[in-house]
Amino acid sequence: MTRKWLAGSVVLLALLTCVWFWRKEKPPKPANTNLHTAVLPVGEAMWIAPDSNMIPHNDSGQLIRYGKKLISSTSKYYGPGGSIGHNANGMNCQNCHLEAGTRAWAGNFGSVASLYPRFGDRRGNTETINQRISDCFERSMNGKAPDSNSLEVVAMNAYIRWVGKDVKKGKKPRGTGLEILAYMERPADTARGKVLYAQKCQLCHGMNGDGKPDSAKGYLYPPLWGEHSYNSSAGLYRLSKFASFIKDNMPFGSSYVNEQLTTEEAWDIAAFVNSQPRTIKKFKQDWPNMLLKPVDLPDGPFPDSFPIAMHKYGPFGPIVASRKAKK
């Protein structure tokens, strides 16, 4: 019995030794740092931006590359010290449209060419890509629109179209634009958002929300309030838009496959940031049909009797239900 026990022990020890060496020598799975190729849940395939190295080397490609430079380094050309004009406040287009409008769920341009021209609720009419570019200058960059016939606007248009060149007309693939969050059942909490901002956002965007400048290129991390941030007519002033952007992209290092915030945290941070002072700018032509005005747009007048605070911070469900009941 002793010999059998000893022989068995030797065999077991040998097996354990082999397993230990196998596990030690087996290389770990490489970290997936490419957001575009990360493993996704079962469902519709995620949109992937075309490789900018594939932009053709001809006159058309030269225009597209120039458009990309304008999107990436807008301030260099149109900021306070811009070489072409002083149309923007120092921000770059890609401060909101991350990675020059190519990153999934980060305000990218994937479905712009496929959907435009289209009817715009805010404009109350058909709008073009050039008009949306103008909107970004006037609202998101708190400036003035450049000449829509200029080489620069033509180039930005060409680049935006190139980014979405593989999307069929009328389609909006998963991953393009923003992944809009469901409304919460409670109001977004600015006090909680302030605490979270200090923990998660302040390192990059500053205690006073003034961002981190990057010489003539504008901002490495954009200002989140004040005159150098987006004004009250920008899309991100809508809480649903801003919370959705935050959830999939913030803080630095996050992505839709590696989120660092809960949904409620994203709403609360968005509420705190949008509660801070910024340029109030209104366009009298906006929302000619008041019934199409979003429920989370806090600038009156409204097609309902809910208070401004509710339109700004929610809860938005009762407003939605009230409007549905009137139809």
C-alpha positions in Angstrom: 0.0 0.0 0.0 2.8 2.3 0.9 4.5 1.7 -2.5 1.2 2.3 -4.4 0.6 5.5 -2.4 4.1 6.7 -3.1 3.8 5.9 -6.9 0.5 7.7 -7.1 1.9 10.7 -5.3 4.8 10.9 -7.7 2.4 10.8 -10.7 0.1 13.5 -9.2 3.1 15.7 -8.5 4.4 15.3 -12.1 0.9 16.3 -13.4 0.7 19.3 -11.2 4.2 20.4 -12.3 3.3 20.2 -15.9 0.1 22.2 -15.4 2.1 24.9 -13.5 4.7 25.2 -16.3 2.0 25.2 -19.0 0.1 28.1 -17.2 3.4 30.0 -16.6 4.5 29.7 -20.2 1.2 30.3 -21.8 1.1 33.9 -23.1 -1.7 36.1 -21.7 -4.4 37.3 -24.0 -3.4 40.6 -25.5 -5.3 43.6 -24.3 -7.7 44.9 -27.0 -6.7 48.5 -27.4 -8.4 49.0 -30.7 -11.9 50.3 -29.9 -13.1 49.6 -33.4 -12.3 45.9 -33.3 -13.3 45.2 -29.7 -15.6 42.2 -29.0 -19.2 43.4 -29.1 -22.4 41.9 -27.8 -24.5 39.9 -30.2 -26.5 42.1 -32.5 -26.0 44.7 -35.2 -22.3 45.1 -36.2 -20.7 48.3 -34.9 -19.8 50.9 -37.4 -16.1 51.2 -38.2 -14.6 54.4 -39.6 -12.5 54.0 -42.8 -8.8 54.1 -42.4 -7.5 57.6 -43.1 -4.4 56.1 -44.7 -6.8 55.1 -47.5 -7.6 58.6 -48.5 -6.7 58.8 -52.2 -3.6 60.6 -53.3 -5.2 62.9 -55.8 -6.9 66.3 -55.8 -10.0 64.9 -54.1 -7.9 63.3 -51.4 -6.0 66.5 -50.9 -9.3 68.3 -50.2 -10.4 65.5 -47.8 -7.1 65.7 -45.9 -7.4 69.4 -45.6 -10.9 68.9 -44.2 -9.5 66.5 -41.6 -6.9 69.1 -40.5 -9.6 71.7 -40.1 -11.7 69.3 -38.0 -8.7 68.3 -35.9 -7.1 71.7 -35.4 -9.9 74.1 -35.9 -8.5 76.7 -33.6 -5.3 76.9 -35.6 -7.3 78.1 -38.6 -10.3 79.8 -37.0 -9.6 80.3 -33.3 -8.7 83.6 -31.6 -5.3 83.6 -33.3 -6.5 81.7 -36.4 -4.6 82.0 -39.7 -7.8 82.2 -41.7 -10.3 83.9 -39.4 -11.4 84.4 -35.8 -14.7 82.5 -36.1 -14.4 80.1 -33.1 -13.6 80.4 -29.4 -10.5 78.2 -29.3 -12.2 74.8 -29.3 -11.6 72.3 -32.1 -14.4 70.3 -33.8 -12.9 67.1 -32.5 -13.2 68.3 -28.9 -16.8 67.1 -29.4 -16.5 64.8 -32.4 -13.7 62.7 -31.0 -10.8 61.4 -33.1 -11.8 63.8 -35.9 -15.3 62.3 -36.0 -14.3 58.7 -36.4 -14.8 57.2 -32.9 -17.9 55.1 -32.2 -20.6 56.6 -30.1 -18.6 59.8 -29.8 -20.4 62.3 -32.0 -18.8 60.8 -35.1 -19.7 61.6 -38.7 -20.5 58.0 -39.7 -24.1 58.6 -40.8 -24.0 62.3 -41.7 -23.6 61.7 -45.5 -26.2 59.0 -45.4 -28.9 61.1 -43.7 -28.3 64.6 -45.1 -29.9 66.6 -46.4 -32.8 66.0 -44.0 -35.6 67.8 -42.2 -34.2 69.5 -39.1 -36.7 70.0 -36.2 -34.8 73.0 -34.9 -34.6 74.7 -38.2 -38.1 73.7 -39.3 -36.9 73.0 -42.7 -34.5 70.8 -44.8 -30.9 71.3 -43.7 -27.6 70.5 -45.3 -24.2 69.4 -44.1 -22.9 72.9 -44.7 -25.6 74.3 -42.5 -24.7 71.9 -39.7 -21.1 73.0 -40.0 -22.3 76.6 -39.5 -24.3 75.5 -36.5 -21.2 74.0 -34.9 -19.3 77.2 -35.3 -22.1 79.4 -34.0 -23.3 77.1 -31.1 -20.7 74.5 -30.1 -17.7 76.8 -30.6 -19.6 79.9 -29.6 -18.5 81.9 -32.6 -19.7 82.8 -36.1 -20.2 80.8 -39.2 -17.5 80.8 -41.9 -18.5 81.5 -45.5 -20.3 78.3 -46.6 -18.8 78.7 -50.1 -15.2 78.9 -48.8 -12.6 76.3 -49.6 -12.5 75.4 -45.9 -16.2 74.5 -45.6 -16.0 72.6 -48.8 -13.1 70.7 -47.5 -14.8 69.9 -44.1 -17.8 68.7 -46.1 -15.7 66.5 -48.2 -14.0 64.9 -45.2 -17.3 64.4 -43.4 -18.7 62.7 -46.5 -15.6 60.5 -46.8 -15.9 59.3 -43.2 -19.4 58.0 -44.0 -18.7 56.9 -47.5 -19.5 53.2 -46.8 -22.9 53.8 -45.2 -25.9 53.3 -47.4 -28.2 56.2 -48.0 -30.8 56.6 -45.4 -29.1 54.2 -42.9 -27.8 55.0 -39.4 -25.6 52.1 -38.3 -25.0 51.2 -34.7 -22.2 53.3 -33.3 -22.8 56.4 -35.4 -23.6 59.7 -33.6 -24.4 59.2 -30.0 -26.0 56.3 -28.0 -28.8 58.2 -26.4 -29.5 57.1 -22.8 -32.9 56.3 -21.4 -34.4 59.0 -19.2 -34.1 58.6 -15.4 -37.1 58.6 -13.2 -35.6 61.3 -11.0 -34.2 64.7 -11.7 -30.5 64.8 -12.4 -28.6 65.8 -9.2 -26.2 68.8 -9.7 -24.8 68.4 -6.1 -23.9 64.8 -6.7 -22.6 65.8 -10.1 -20.3 68.3 -8.5 -18.7 65.7 -6.3 -18.3 63.3 -9.2 -16.9 66.1 -11.4 -14.1 66.7 -8.8 -13.4 62.9 -8.7 -13.6 62.0 -12.4 -13.3 65.2 -14.5 -11.4 67.9 -12.8 -8.0 66.5 -13.5 -8.4 67.2 -17.3 -11.0 69.9 -17.5 -9.9 71.9 -14.4 -11.6 72.9 -11.2 -13.2 75.9 -12.9 -14.1 74.0 -16.1 -11.6 76.0 -18.1 -10.0 73.0 -19.8 -6.3 72.5 -20.8 -5.0 74.6 -23.7 -2.7 73.1 -26.3 -0.9 76.1 -27.8 -2.2 77.2 -31.2 -4.0 73.9 -31.7 -6.7 75.0 -29.2 -7.6 72.7 -26.3 -6.2 69.3 -25.5 -9.1 69.0 -23.0 -11.9 71.5 -23.8 -13.5 74.0 -21.4 -16.8 72.8 -20.1 -18.3 76.2 -19.1 -17.6 79.9 -19.6 -17.2 81.9 -22.8 -14.7 79.4 -24.3 -17.1 76.5 -24.1 -20.4 75.7 -26.0 -23.2 78.2 -25.6 -26.8 77.6 -24.5 -27.9 76.8 -28.1 -25.5 74.0 -28.6 -26.6 70.4 -28.8 -24.6 69.4 -25.6 -26.7 71.9 -23.6 -29.4 69.3 -23.9 -28.9 67.0 -20.9 -29.7 63.8 -22.8 -27.0 64.5 -25.4 -24.4 65.5 -22.9 -25.1 62.6 -20.5 -24.9 60.1 -23.5 -21.6 61.5 -24.6 -20.2 61.3 -21.1 -21.3 57.8 -20.5 -19.5 56.3 -23.5 -16.4 58.5 -23.5 -15.5 59.9 -20.1 -13.4 60.1 -18.1 -10.2 59.8 -20.2 -9.6 56.2 -21.1 -13.2 55.2 -21.2 -15.1 53.8 -24.2 -18.4 52.1 -24.9 -16.6 48.8 -24.2 -14.9 50.1 -21.1 -17.3 52.4 -19.4 -16.2 53.9 -16.1 -19.4 55.7 -15.1 -22.9 54.4 -14.3 -25.8 55.9 -16.2 -26.9 57.9 -13.2 -23.4 59.3 -12.7 -23.3 60.4 -16.3 -26.7 62.2 -15.9 -25.5 63.9 -12.7 -22.2 65.1 -14.1 -23.9 66.5 -17.1 -26.4 68.3 -14.9 -23.6 69.9 -12.9 -21.6 71.0 -15.9 -24.7 72.4 -17.6 -25.7 74.3 -14.4 -22.5 76.3 -14.6 -22.3 79.8 -16.3 -21.9 79.9 -20.1 -22.8 82.2 -23.0 -26.5 82.5 -23.4 -27.2 82.6 -27.1 -30.6 82.3 -28.8 -31.6 82.2 -32.4 -35.1 83.5 -33.1 -35.6 81.2 -36.0 -35.2 78.1 -33.9 -38.1 75.7 -33.3 -40.8 77.2 -35.5 -42.9 74.2 -34.6 -42.9 74.3 -30.8 -44.3 70.8 -30.6 -41.0 69.4 -32.0 -38.9 71.1 -29.3 -37.1 68.5 -27.2 -38.3 67.9 -23.7 -34.8 68.5 -22.3 -34.2 71.9 -23.8 -34.4 74.4 -21.0 -35.0 77.5 -23.0 -38.6 78.6 -23.2 -41.2 79.1 -24.4 -42.5 75.5 -24.1 -45.5 73.8 -25.6 -46.5 72.6 -22.1 -46.8 74.0 -18.5 -43.8 72.2 -16.9 -41.3 74.4 -15.2 -37.9 75.4 -16.6 -36.0 73.3 -14.0 -37.9 70.2 -15.0 -37.0 70.8 -18.7 -33.4 71.2 -17.7 -32.8 68.4 -15.1 -35.9 66.2 -15.4 -37.5 63.9 -14.7 -38.4 64.0 -18.4 -40.9 61.1 -18.5 -43.9 63.1 -17.3 -43.3 65.7 -20.0 -43.0 63.0 -22.7 -46.2 61.4 -21.4 -48.1 64.7 -21.4 -47.1 65.5 -25.0 -48.2 62.0 -26.1 -51.5 62.4 -24.4 -52.2 65.6 -26.5 -51.6 63.9 -29.8 
